Amino acid sequence: MTTHQSVPDATATTTIAAPAVAVWHALTDPSDIAQYFFGTQVETDWIQGHPIVWRGEWQGKPYADHGTVLAVDRPHRLAMSHFSPMTGLADEPQNYHTVTYDLAADDGHTTVTVTQGNNRSSDEVEGSTQTWSTVLAALKEHCER
């Protein structure tokens, strides 16, 4: 995959008062994901190299984004590629983001960092950072209930 070298990654971090296995479950269970991730329906078997599809509605428009599961290291790291046809870009490797969740457990708490790579502009980094911060806040609330 070609990367946009001069554009930084988008990152967001939160600490959740829950063990890593509980946070991992929330990150990988489709019914949990739909509760905190804007109603998104995820379809995958979470096996490295297998496809992943996200379906839902964003700003009144239906979408079906897709990618590949890149890494699964339960309960420490989950990574995938991501492409959204809503960008209007061609479905080519250089137009895919990489999205990685890193989990660090500490005494019953879990720090989750999301990193989105292969961004095209600083505006995209800023918007994605805000979106991931919103998702992580909702994940935190979901896991701490």
C-alpha positions as CSV (number, residue, x, y, z in Angstrom):
1,M,0.0,0.0,0.0
2,T,1.3,3.4,-0.9
3,T,1.3,5.9,2.0
4,H,1.0,9.6,2.1
5,Q,4.4,10.1,3.8
6,S,4.2,13.8,4.7
7,V,0.7,13.6,6.3
8,P,0.7,12.5,10.0
9,D,-1.5,9.8,11.4
10,A,-4.8,10.6,13.2
11,T,-4.7,9.4,16.8
12,A,-7.1,9.3,19.7
13,T,-6.7,7.8,23.1
14,T,-8.9,7.1,26.2
15,T,-8.6,5.1,29.4
16,I,-11.5,2.9,30.2
17,A,-12.3,1.5,33.7
18,A,-12.6,-2.0,32.4
19,P,-10.2,-4.9,31.8
20,A,-8.7,-5.4,28.3
21,V,-10.7,-8.5,27.6
22,A,-14.0,-6.6,28.1
23,V,-12.8,-3.7,25.9
24,W,-11.6,-6.2,23.3
25,H,-15.1,-7.8,23.3
26,A,-16.7,-4.4,22.7
27,L,-14.3,-3.8,19.8
28,T,-15.0,-7.1,18.1
29,D,-18.6,-8.0,18.9
30,P,-21.0,-6.7,16.2
31,S,-23.9,-6.0,18.6
32,D,-21.6,-4.0,20.9
33,I,-20.0,-2.1,18.0
34,A,-23.5,-1.0,16.7
35,Q,-24.2,0.5,20.2
36,Y,-21.3,2.9,20.3
37,F,-20.1,3.3,16.7
38,F,-22.9,5.3,15.1
39,G,-25.1,2.2,14.6
40,T,-22.5,0.6,12.3
41,Q,-23.1,-3.1,11.4
42,V,-19.8,-4.9,11.1
43,E,-19.4,-8.2,9.1
44,T,-16.1,-10.1,9.6
45,D,-14.7,-13.2,11.3
46,W,-11.7,-11.3,12.7
47,I,-9.2,-13.6,11.0
48,Q,-6.1,-12.0,9.7
49,G,-6.3,-11.6,5.9
50,H,-10.1,-11.9,5.8
51,P,-12.5,-9.2,4.6
52,I,-14.4,-6.7,6.8
53,V,-17.4,-4.7,5.9
54,W,-19.0,-1.8,7.8
55,R,-22.6,-0.8,6.8
56,G,-24.7,2.0,8.1
57,E,-25.9,5.5,7.5
58,W,-23.7,8.6,7.7
59,Q,-25.2,12.1,7.4
60,G,-28.4,10.6,5.9
61,K,-26.6,8.5,3.3
62,P,-26.2,4.7,3.4
63,Y,-22.7,3.4,3.2
64,A,-20.8,0.0,2.8
65,D,-17.1,0.5,3.6
66,H,-14.7,-2.4,3.3
67,G,-11.2,-3.6,4.0
68,T,-9.1,-6.4,5.3
69,V,-8.3,-7.6,8.8
70,L,-4.5,-6.9,9.0
71,A,-3.7,-8.0,12.6
72,V,-5.4,-9.7,15.5
73,D,-3.5,-10.0,18.8
74,R,-6.2,-10.5,21.4
75,P,-6.5,-8.5,23.6
76,H,-3.7,-6.1,22.6
77,R,-3.9,-5.1,19.0
78,L,-6.5,-5.1,16.2
79,A,-5.7,-3.6,12.8
80,M,-7.5,-3.4,9.5
81,S,-7.5,-1.6,6.2
82,H,-10.4,0.6,5.4
83,F,-11.9,2.1,2.3
84,S,-15.0,4.2,1.9
85,P,-16.6,4.6,-1.5
86,M,-18.2,7.8,0.0
87,T,-14.8,9.5,-0.5
88,G,-15.3,9.5,-4.3
89,L,-11.8,8.0,-4.7
90,A,-11.0,4.9,-6.7
91,D,-11.0,1.6,-4.9
92,E,-7.2,1.3,-5.1
93,P,-4.7,0.3,-2.4
94,Q,-3.3,3.9,-2.1
95,N,-6.8,5.1,-1.1
96,Y,-7.1,2.8,1.9
97,H,-6.6,3.9,5.5
98,T,-5.0,1.7,8.1
99,V,-6.9,1.7,11.4
100,T,-5.2,0.2,14.5
101,Y,-6.5,-0.2,18.0
102,D,-3.8,-0.7,20.6
103,L,-4.9,-1.8,24.1
104,A,-2.7,-1.4,27.2
105,A,-4.0,-3.0,30.4
106,D,-3.1,-1.5,33.8
107,D,-4.7,-2.6,37.1
108,G,-8.3,-3.2,35.8
109,H,-8.1,-0.2,33.4
110,T,-7.4,-0.3,29.7
111,T,-5.9,2.5,27.6
112,V,-7.1,2.4,24.0
113,T,-5.3,4.2,21.3
114,V,-6.7,4.4,17.8
115,T,-4.3,5.3,15.0
116,Q,-5.5,6.0,11.4
117,G,-2.8,6.0,8.9
118,N,-2.5,6.9,5.2
119,N,-4.4,10.2,5.5
120,R,-4.4,12.5,2.5
121,S,-4.4,15.9,4.2
122,S,-4.1,17.7,7.5
123,D,-7.8,18.5,7.3
124,E,-8.5,14.7,7.0
125,V,-6.3,14.1,10.1
126,E,-8.1,16.7,12.1
127,G,-11.6,15.4,11.1
128,S,-10.6,11.8,11.7
129,T,-9.0,12.6,15.1
130,Q,-12.3,14.2,16.1
131,T,-14.3,11.3,14.8
132,W,-12.1,8.7,16.6
133,S,-12.3,10.8,19.8
134,T,-16.1,10.7,19.6
135,V,-16.0,6.9,19.0
136,L,-13.6,6.3,21.9
137,A,-15.8,8.4,24.3
138,A,-18.8,6.3,23.3
139,L,-16.8,3.1,23.7
140,K,-15.7,4.2,27.2
141,E,-19.3,5.0,28.2
142,H,-20.4,1.6,26.7
143,C,-17.7,-0.4,28.6
144,E,-18.2,1.4,31.9
145,R,-21.9,0.9,32.2
